[in-house]
């Protein structure tokens, strides 16, 4: 291969390398698809890079319809903007920081189509169009509904949390979430990006339910930015479980045990009282009744201990108190039994 051929190959390689490096430096990152709510706003995240030698040069940004480059929806010169978009678009980022984020307010139902970015270098009158990095809107007539998350049944007098979330594409003016119950101090709010250009507002309500809150409705309402202030809401039924209460068991049990103890105590007192009374009566009867030894000791030695019962009583015809005193005659040597005669004296 001659020198001219080698030189040609070298130049082609350098051109290819330069073209590759140059092409890679002109890049843009734009969200491909976004939902846009009529009457609200939409924010299109956008960033870009440009060649090193042009980074210190002045520049301007333009957004236009992809199929009509002369139909600009944003330009620093308001006269170049379409009448239907004039006053509704602006850049939220700074071009010298490579931020080309676009905001469109008061979305109309005709804001359809694909929109692309163009960067112009003012000092050289050169521009670069990112025709392959455009955004397309899906126009929403009605706002999305909130999502309510009520993980479990609430318990009476115990803190309970319920979460409400809604998605949006207007990060400059996010929707507000309100609750049908609770105070401002009971609510915490979080904002997070769930995917490029789409954000979520999360509101958490923490409250202490009461018994009367059982089977009541809990509503979360999302209100979106715009003159129309469109809103959507979601309602759930709140179920409150009563705190476990064993008073209906404890109180009757305690009352029953207390009654049994008191009744048993009085029974014991009454038993002791009657036992003491019986003992006293028995001791008193024992002191009055003579013992067998004392009775037998009072009898004469010559008197038989047999009773006079069953013996015949004779009455003398002519009683004499002096000659026949009252007596019982006991003859121990009689063969046919004892003879006991009792004489009764008196005036007949």
Helices and strands as residue ranges (DSSP letters): H 3-25, E 27-30, E 33-37, E 42-44, E 46-49, G 52-54, E 59-65, E 68-74, G 78-80, E 89-91, G 95-97, E 102-104, E 114-121, E 126-140, E 147-149, E 154-155, E 159-168, G 171-173, E 176-179, G 184-186, E 187-195, E 198-208, G 211-213, E 216-223, E 231-238, E 240-241, H 247-288, H 292-297
